[in-house]
Amino acid sequence: MNRYYLILTDSGGIQEEASVLGKPKLFLREVTKRPEIAKARIAKLVGTNSQKILLETEKLLNDKNVYLSMDREAALFGDGRVQERIV
């Protein structure tokens, strides 16, 4: 995921994991169990409507300011270094 330009997902696990990456995220759900991610403005809950998904994706691909507004890390569920600690 770290190599991606942006992330579109409906996975709850990926919502959490991707929050430590400085990549914009679009959540393809009507509701999320992790509203703190959207509140931190590192992701946007866009629902399942294909037109809205396309519109929001195009904004991130074509408008650098929109992209940069979501292009930052937020350690809401840890710092992303658990694998180092386990090893």
N, C-alpha and C positions, 0 to 999 in steps of 0.2 A: 504494500500500500504506500510505502514511502516514496516510491518512484512515480506514483500516479499524480496527475495534475489536479484532479478533483475526485471525490468519491461519492457515488450514488449507491445507497443501500437501503434495504428494508430489514436488515439483520440487527437485532438488539446487541449482540456481542460485538459486531463490527462498529456500532455506534460508540461503544465504550472504548474499544481498542484504538479507533481512529482519532479519538479526542486528543491524544497526545501528539498527533502529527500536525504539522502546520499546513494542512491542506483543507480547502473548503469541502464541506460535506452537505449533501442533500439527502434527507431521510424520506424515503418513499413509503410513508405511512400517514394515516390520518391522525394517530395519537402515538406518543412514545412514553415509555416508562422512565426515560432519561431526559426530562424537560430542561434540566440544568445545562445540557449541552447546547440547546438552541438559545437558552437565556444568555449563555456566554458569547453568543453571536459568532461561534465557529462552525455552526451548522444551521440548516434551515429545514423545517418540517414542510414538505411540499405536497404530501398526499399521494394519491394514486392516479390522479387525472393526467393522462398522457400529454395533453396540451400544456398544463402547468409545469410538468416535469421538463418538457422541451423548452419552455420559456425561461425557466430558472437556470437550466443548463446553459442555454445560449447567453444569458446575462453573464454567467461566470466565464464563459469562453471568449466573449467579445468585449466586455467592459472591465478593463484593468482595475478600476476603482472598486467595483463590486467584488472582484476577486480578492484584492488586497484587504478589503474590509473583513474577510473571513479567513485570510491566510495567516493564521497564527496558532500557536500551541496553547493548550490549556490542560493542565494536569488535574483534572477533576476526579479521576479514579486512580491516582498513583502517578509516578513519574516515568513510566514506560521502561524501567530498568530492572524489572523483576527477574528476567532471564539471567542477568548477570549475578544477581544475588543467589539464585538457585544453584548456578554452577559453582 
